[in-house]
Amino acid sequence: MARGDSEGRQGSGALGGTPQAAALAGIKVVELGALIAGPWCAALLAQFGADVIKIESPRDGDPLRKWRKLHRGTSVWWHAQSRNKKSVTLNLKSTRGQELVRELVRDADIVIENFRPGQLESWGLGWEALSALNPRLVMVRISGYGQTGPYRERPGFAAIAEAMGGFRHLCGYPDRPPVRTGISIGDTLAGMYGVIGALLAMHHVRSNRGRGQYVDVALYEAVFGVMESLLPEYAVFGHVRERTGASLPGIVPSSTYPCADGAYVVIAGNSDGIYRRLMRAIGRADLADDPRLADNAGRSQHTALIDDAIAAWTRGLPLAQVLTELQQCEVPVGRIYTVADIARDPHFLARGMVEAHTLPDGQAIALPGIVPKLSETPGTTRWLGPALGEHTAAVLAGLGVDADALAALRAAGIA
């Protein structure tokens, strides 16, 4: 496993040499909000060197701290998603807490929030108030339905966004109800769109000496935005794409097939040349040379014939042999990985996609490697998700809050 960098040293480039500054060094981000979408947006910026100050409730902090599997009372997910962030506790419902946030924003580049529209405005921390303090500010606003429109005030979570954005309708098999994909994909898509929007807006500020702007990201739109040809197919043909299980509609062959040892294998013979190599590899030269199947348009008319032939071959062989034989023929093929497979796979390890770290109590932990990989200024894990309020004193000291004042804020439940 790649050993995480806990000393804050930045990468030295793909070929080694002089250490480079982080890609986002000097960028100050104030993160407001909790759970996944907004914090994921900030997490990606933090991984590439942005100074991310995460504001949390003094009482309980971000609920993500208590989600899923806990180690000594803290979610291991927290350590991954909040790496490189600074935790500052402030009660946003208090007047003084709001004043301190405004002070932090005065020299910030980006603010990220994922409250329901109108919530920040009720605290005097909305776009109009903050941009008046800092005209060059970029504000990423992530919500279920966006800052405008008839649904803007509805509460929104990824599950609902995935349903509304058309994604859930396509997940599963046609004879069964739609299913969840296994992760909160709507949240992470929205977070990534937030990063794109933030960097676009910041580029505009810096290259054109322009004013800042806010980036309006709706969870359902982030999902709908990756739905490929769903809408054009409906607009032109009246076609409503449906659930198709493991197959890829209109692209043949591309599906999941059973092996003799109970495992499953994914085979993608998506191009004409690959298809012919695949058919010869499974002993079906007749299908390789069949003029009806010479291109994808023809193959799409005979999906069952082709899939049945492939499945008949895979059922007679263990997974390892299927992989070996098709890889030798340069046919795209892959096993279905569990996380246990990922954690020991040589390619994942060679690419630094399994980072080894140690929690404060000595417990070993692995985190996903950082994506994408930059040749000169790669992202790094400088520290794991912080303890609640770990950086409050240091950050507020920069605003002139001394030890006595901090103690008073804590006694009042403000920090």
C-alpha positions as CSV (number, residue, x, y, z in Angstrom):
1,M,0.0,0.0,0.0
2,A,1.1,3.6,-0.7
3,R,2.2,5.2,2.6
4,G,0.3,8.4,3.3
5,D,2.2,11.6,3.8
6,S,1.4,12.8,7.3
7,E,4.1,15.5,7.4
8,G,2.4,17.8,4.8
9,R,5.1,17.4,2.1
10,Q,3.8,17.9,-1.4
11,G,4.5,15.7,-4.4
12,S,7.7,16.1,-6.4
13,G,6.2,15.3,-9.8
14,A,5.9,12.1,-11.7
15,L,9.6,11.9,-12.5
16,G,10.9,13.2,-9.2
17,G,13.0,16.3,-8.7
18,T,12.2,19.5,-6.9
19,P,9.1,19.4,-4.7
20,Q,6.3,21.5,-6.1
21,A,3.7,23.6,-4.3
22,A,0.3,22.0,-4.1
23,A,-2.0,22.8,-7.1
24,L,-4.4,24.8,-4.8
25,A,-1.8,26.1,-2.4
26,G,-2.9,29.5,-1.1
27,I,-6.6,29.0,-1.8
28,K,-8.8,29.5,1.3
29,V,-12.0,27.6,1.6
30,V,-14.7,27.9,4.3
31,E,-16.9,24.9,4.4
32,L,-20.4,25.2,5.9
33,G,-22.8,22.3,5.9
34,A,-22.6,18.6,6.7
35,L,-22.7,15.0,5.5
36,I,-21.7,14.3,1.9
37,A,-22.3,16.6,-1.0
38,G,-20.9,19.9,0.3
39,P,-18.1,18.3,2.4
40,W,-17.2,16.1,-0.6
41,C,-16.7,19.1,-2.7
42,A,-14.5,20.7,-0.1
43,A,-12.7,17.4,0.4
44,L,-11.5,17.3,-3.2
45,L,-10.2,20.8,-2.9
46,A,-8.4,19.9,0.3
47,Q,-6.7,16.9,-1.3
48,F,-5.0,19.3,-3.7
49,G,-3.7,21.7,-1.2
50,A,-6.6,24.2,-0.5
51,D,-6.7,25.4,3.1
52,V,-10.2,24.1,4.0
53,I,-11.7,25.4,7.3
54,K,-14.7,23.2,8.1
55,I,-17.2,24.8,10.5
56,E,-19.0,22.4,12.8
57,S,-21.5,22.5,15.6
58,P,-19.8,22.6,18.9
59,R,-22.1,20.1,20.4
60,D,-22.0,17.1,18.0
61,G,-20.1,18.2,14.9
62,D,-20.8,16.8,11.4
63,P,-23.2,13.9,11.6
64,L,-20.9,12.0,9.3
65,R,-18.6,11.5,12.3
66,K,-21.2,8.9,13.6
67,W,-22.2,7.3,10.3
68,R,-21.7,3.6,9.5
69,K,-18.7,1.8,11.0
70,L,-17.2,3.5,14.1
71,H,-13.7,3.1,15.6
72,R,-13.6,4.5,19.2
73,G,-16.7,6.5,18.6
74,T,-15.7,8.0,15.2
75,S,-16.6,6.9,11.8
76,V,-13.7,5.6,9.7
77,W,-15.5,7.3,6.8
78,W,-14.9,10.6,8.5
79,H,-11.2,10.1,8.5
80,A,-11.3,9.6,4.7
81,Q,-13.7,12.4,3.7
82,S,-12.3,15.0,6.0
83,R,-8.6,14.5,5.4
84,N,-6.6,17.7,5.2
85,K,-9.4,19.8,6.6
86,K,-9.3,22.0,9.7
87,S,-12.2,21.6,12.2
88,V,-13.5,24.8,13.8
89,T,-16.5,24.7,16.0
90,L,-18.9,27.6,15.9
91,N,-22.6,27.8,16.6
92,L,-24.1,29.3,13.5
93,K,-27.3,30.2,15.3
94,S,-25.5,32.6,17.6
95,T,-24.8,36.2,16.7
96,R,-21.1,35.9,17.6
97,G,-20.7,32.7,15.7
98,Q,-22.1,34.4,12.6
99,E,-19.8,37.4,13.1
100,L,-16.8,35.1,13.2
101,V,-17.8,33.3,10.1
102,R,-18.1,36.6,8.3
103,E,-14.6,37.5,9.5
104,L,-13.3,34.2,8.1
105,V,-15.0,34.9,4.7
106,R,-13.4,38.4,4.3
107,D,-10.3,36.9,2.8
108,A,-11.6,33.5,1.6
109,D,-11.6,32.4,-2.0
110,I,-14.5,29.9,-1.8
111,V,-17.4,29.2,0.5
112,I,-19.1,25.9,0.2
113,E,-22.5,25.2,1.7
114,N,-25.3,22.6,1.4
115,F,-28.1,23.9,3.6
116,R,-31.7,24.1,2.4
117,P,-32.1,27.4,0.4
118,G,-32.9,30.3,2.7
119,Q,-31.2,28.9,5.8
120,L,-28.0,30.8,5.5
121,E,-29.9,34.0,4.7
122,S,-31.8,33.6,8.0
123,W,-28.4,33.7,9.7
124,G,-27.1,36.7,7.8
125,L,-24.7,34.5,5.9
126,G,-26.3,34.3,2.5
127,W,-24.8,35.2,-0.9
128,E,-25.7,38.9,-0.8
129,A,-24.3,39.4,2.7
130,L,-21.0,37.5,2.1
131,S,-20.3,38.9,-1.3
132,A,-20.8,42.4,0.0
133,L,-17.9,41.7,2.4
134,N,-15.8,40.0,-0.3
135,P,-16.7,40.9,-3.9
136,R,-14.2,38.3,-5.3
137,L,-15.8,35.5,-3.3
138,V,-17.0,32.3,-5.0
139,M,-19.8,30.5,-3.2
140,V,-20.8,26.9,-4.0
141,R,-24.4,26.3,-3.0
142,I,-25.4,22.6,-3.1
143,S,-29.0,21.7,-2.4
144,G,-31.6,19.1,-3.4
145,Y,-33.4,21.2,-6.0
146,G,-31.4,24.4,-6.5
147,Q,-31.7,28.0,-5.3
148,T,-34.7,28.7,-7.6
149,G,-37.8,26.9,-8.9
150,P,-41.0,25.6,-7.3
151,Y,-39.2,22.8,-5.4
152,R,-36.4,24.9,-4.0
153,E,-37.5,24.7,-0.4
154,R,-38.1,20.9,-0.3
155,P,-35.6,18.9,1.7
156,G,-33.4,16.8,-0.6
157,F,-31.1,13.9,-0.3
158,A,-29.2,11.8,-2.8
159,A,-31.7,9.0,-2.9
160,I,-34.5,11.4,-3.9
161,A,-32.2,13.1,-6.5
162,E,-31.2,9.8,-8.0
163,A,-34.9,9.0,-8.4
164,M,-35.9,12.3,-9.8
165,G,-32.8,12.6,-12.1
166,G,-33.8,9.4,-13.9
167,F,-31.0,7.2,-12.5
168,R,-32.9,4.9,-10.2
169,H,-35.3,4.0,-13.0
170,L,-32.5,2.4,-14.9
171,C,-30.9,0.4,-12.0
172,G,-31.8,-3.2,-11.6
173,Y,-33.7,-5.8,-13.7
174,P,-36.9,-5.1,-15.7
175,D,-39.0,-7.6,-13.7
176,R,-38.0,-6.1,-10.3
177,P,-38.3,-2.7,-8.6
178,P,-35.5,-0.1,-9.1
179,V,-32.6,-0.6,-6.8
180,R,-30.0,1.6,-5.1
181,T,-26.5,1.5,-6.6
182,G,-24.7,0.9,-3.3
183,I,-23.3,4.4,-2.7
184,S,-24.7,7.9,-2.5
185,I,-23.8,8.7,-6.1
186,G,-26.0,11.8,-6.3
187,D,-24.1,13.4,-3.5
188,T,-20.7,12.8,-4.9
189,L,-21.7,13.8,-8.4
190,A,-23.0,17.1,-7.0
191,G,-19.8,17.6,-5.1
192,M,-17.7,17.1,-8.2
193,Y,-19.9,19.5,-10.2
194,G,-19.3,21.9,-7.3
195,V,-15.6,21.7,-7.7
196,I,-15.8,22.3,-11.4
197,G,-18.0,25.3,-10.8
198,A,-15.8,26.7,-8.1
199,L,-12.7,26.4,-10.3
200,L,-14.4,27.9,-13.3
201,A,-15.7,30.9,-11.3
202,M,-12.3,31.4,-9.6
203,H,-10.6,31.4,-13.0
204,H,-13.0,34.1,-14.1
205,V,-12.2,36.2,-11.0
206,R,-8.4,35.8,-11.4
207,S,-8.0,36.0,-15.2
208,N,-10.5,38.7,-15.9
209,R,-10.3,40.6,-12.6
210,G,-14.0,39.9,-12.4
211,R,-16.4,39.8,-9.5
212,G,-17.1,36.5,-7.7
213,Q,-20.3,34.6,-8.3
214,Y,-22.3,31.8,-6.7
215,V,-22.4,28.3,-8.2
216,D,-25.9,26.7,-7.9
217,V,-25.7,22.9,-7.9
218,A,-28.8,20.9,-7.5
219,L,-28.5,17.2,-6.6
220,Y,-31.1,16.1,-9.1
221,E,-29.4,18.1,-11.9
222,A,-26.0,16.6,-11.1
223,V,-27.6,13.2,-11.6
224,F,-29.6,14.2,-14.7
225,G,-26.4,15.7,-16.2
226,V,-24.7,12.3,-16.6
227,M,-27.7,10.5,-18.0
228,E,-26.1,10.2,-21.5
229,S,-28.7,10.0,-24.3
230,L,-31.7,9.6,-22.1
231,L,-33.5,12.8,-23.1
232,P,-32.5,13.0,-26.8
233,E,-33.7,9.4,-27.3
234,Y,-37.1,10.4,-25.8
235,A,-37.3,13.7,-27.7
236,V,-36.6,12.1,-31.1
237,F,-38.0,8.7,-30.8
238,G,-40.4,8.8,-27.8
239,H,-38.1,6.1,-26.4
240,V,-38.1,5.6,-22.6
241,R,-35.0,3.7,-21.6
242,E,-35.8,0.9,-19.1
243,R,-33.8,-1.3,-16.7
244,T,-31.8,-4.0,-18.4
245,G,-29.9,-5.7,-15.6
246,A,-26.2,-6.4,-16.4
247,S,-26.4,-5.7,-20.2
248,L,-25.5,-2.5,-22.0
249,P,-28.5,-1.7,-24.2
250,G,-27.6,-1.2,-27.9
251,I,-24.0,-2.4,-27.4
252,V,-23.5,-6.1,-28.1
253,P,-21.9,-8.0,-26.6
254,S,-21.4,-6.3,-23.2
255,S,-22.7,-8.1,-20.2
256,T,-22.0,-10.2,-17.1
257,Y,-21.6,-13.9,-17.5
258,P,-21.4,-16.9,-15.0
259,C,-18.3,-19.0,-14.6
260,A,-17.9,-22.6,-13.6
261,D,-16.7,-21.8,-10.1
262,G,-19.7,-19.6,-9.2
263,A,-17.9,-16.3,-10.0
264,Y,-19.1,-13.8,-12.6
265,V,-17.1,-12.1,-15.3
266,V,-17.7,-8.9,-17.3
267,I,-16.9,-9.1,-21.0
268,A,-17.1,-6.2,-23.4
269,G,-16.8,-7.0,-27.1
270,N,-17.9,-3.5,-28.1
271,S,-16.1,-3.1,-31.4
272,D,-16.2,-5.2,-34.5
273,G,-12.6,-6.4,-34.3
274,I,-12.9,-7.3,-30.6
275,Y,-16.1,-9.1,-31.3
276,R,-14.5,-11.3,-33.9
277,R,-11.5,-12.1,-31.6
278,L,-13.9,-12.9,-28.8
279,M,-16.0,-15.3,-30.9
280,R,-12.9,-17.1,-32.1
281,A,-11.6,-17.4,-28.6
282,I,-14.8,-19.1,-27.4
283,G,-14.7,-21.5,-30.4
284,R,-17.5,-19.8,-32.4
285,A,-15.9,-18.8,-35.6
286,D,-19.3,-19.2,-37.2
287,L,-20.6,-16.3,-35.3
288,A,-17.4,-14.3,-35.9
289,D,-17.9,-14.7,-39.7
290,D,-21.7,-14.4,-39.8
291,P,-22.4,-11.3,-42.0
292,R,-25.5,-10.5,-40.0
293,L,-23.2,-9.8,-37.0
294,A,-20.5,-7.9,-38.8
295,D,-21.4,-4.6,-37.0
296,N,-23.0,-3.5,-33.8
297,A,-26.3,-2.6,-35.6
298,G,-26.6,-6.2,-36.7
299,R,-25.4,-7.7,-33.4
300,S,-28.0,-5.6,-31.5
301,Q,-30.7,-7.6,-33.4
302,H,-29.3,-10.9,-32.1
303,T,-28.3,-10.1,-28.6
304,A,-29.7,-13.4,-27.1
305,L,-27.9,-15.5,-29.7
306,I,-24.5,-13.9,-28.9
307,D,-25.0,-13.7,-25.1
308,D,-26.0,-17.4,-25.0
309,A,-22.9,-18.4,-26.9
310,I,-20.6,-16.5,-24.5
311,A,-22.4,-17.8,-21.4
312,A,-22.2,-21.4,-22.6
313,W,-18.4,-21.0,-22.9
314,T,-17.9,-19.2,-19.5
315,R,-20.0,-21.7,-17.6
316,G,-17.5,-24.4,-18.5
317,L,-14.5,-22.6,-17.2
318,P,-13.3,-21.2,-13.9
319,L,-13.0,-17.4,-13.7
320,A,-9.2,-17.4,-13.7
321,Q,-9.1,-19.3,-17.0
322,V,-11.7,-17.1,-18.6
323,L,-9.6,-14.0,-17.7
324,T,-6.4,-15.5,-18.9
325,E,-7.7,-16.7,-22.3
326,L,-9.5,-13.5,-23.1
327,Q,-6.7,-11.2,-22.0
328,Q,-4.4,-13.2,-24.3
329,C,-6.8,-12.3,-27.1
330,E,-6.9,-8.7,-26.1
331,V,-10.6,-8.8,-25.3
332,P,-11.7,-6.4,-22.5
333,V,-12.6,-8.6,-19.6
334,G,-12.7,-8.2,-15.8
335,R,-13.7,-9.9,-12.6
336,I,-16.2,-8.2,-10.3
337,Y,-14.1,-6.9,-7.5
338,T,-15.0,-6.8,-3.8
339,V,-13.2,-4.3,-1.6
340,A,-11.1,-7.2,-0.4
341,D,-10.0,-7.8,-4.0
342,I,-9.2,-4.1,-4.4
343,A,-7.1,-3.9,-1.2
344,R,-4.6,-6.5,-2.5
345,D,-4.7,-6.0,-6.2
346,P,-1.2,-5.2,-7.6
347,H,-2.5,-2.6,-10.0
348,F,-4.4,-0.6,-7.3
349,L,-1.3,-0.8,-5.1
350,A,1.2,0.2,-7.9
351,R,-1.0,3.2,-8.7
352,G,-1.1,4.4,-5.1
353,M,-4.9,3.9,-4.9
354,V,-4.7,2.2,-1.5
355,E,-3.1,4.5,1.0
356,A,-1.8,3.2,4.4
357,H,-2.3,5.4,7.4
358,T,-2.3,5.2,11.2
359,L,-5.0,6.6,13.5
360,P,-3.9,8.5,16.6
361,D,-4.4,5.3,18.8
362,G,-2.1,3.3,16.5
363,Q,-4.9,1.6,14.5
364,A,-3.9,1.0,10.9
365,I,-6.4,2.3,8.3
366,A,-6.4,2.4,4.5
367,L,-7.9,5.3,2.5
368,P,-8.7,5.6,-1.2
369,G,-5.9,7.2,-3.2
370,I,-6.4,10.6,-4.6
371,V,-7.9,11.1,-8.1
372,P,-6.9,12.6,-10.6
373,K,-3.2,12.1,-10.7
374,L,-1.3,15.3,-11.6
375,S,2.3,14.8,-12.9
376,E,3.8,17.9,-11.2
377,T,1.4,18.8,-8.3
378,P,-0.3,15.6,-7.2
379,G,-2.8,15.6,-4.4
380,T,-1.7,14.3,-1.0
381,T,-3.1,13.2,2.3
382,R,-1.4,15.5,4.8
383,W,-3.5,14.4,7.8
384,L,-6.6,12.4,8.5
385,G,-10.0,13.8,9.4
386,P,-9.5,16.0,12.5
387,A,-10.9,15.7,16.0
388,L,-14.0,18.0,16.6
389,G,-12.7,21.5,17.0
390,E,-9.1,20.5,16.7
391,H,-8.2,23.8,14.9
392,T,-10.6,26.2,16.6
393,A,-8.0,27.9,18.7
394,A,-5.5,28.3,16.0
395,V,-7.9,29.6,13.4
396,L,-9.8,32.0,15.7
397,A,-6.5,33.3,17.0
398,G,-5.9,34.6,13.5
399,L,-9.1,36.7,13.9
400,G,-7.8,38.1,17.2
401,V,-9.6,35.8,19.5
402,D,-7.2,35.1,22.4
403,A,-7.3,32.3,25.0
404,D,-9.6,34.1,27.4
405,A,-12.0,35.1,24.7
406,L,-12.1,31.6,23.4
407,A,-12.8,30.2,26.8
408,A,-15.7,32.6,27.1
409,L,-17.0,31.5,23.7
410,R,-16.8,27.9,24.7
411,A,-18.6,28.6,28.0
412,A,-21.4,30.2,26.1
413,G,-21.7,27.3,23.7
414,I,-20.6,29.4,20.8
415,A,-17.3,27.7,20.0
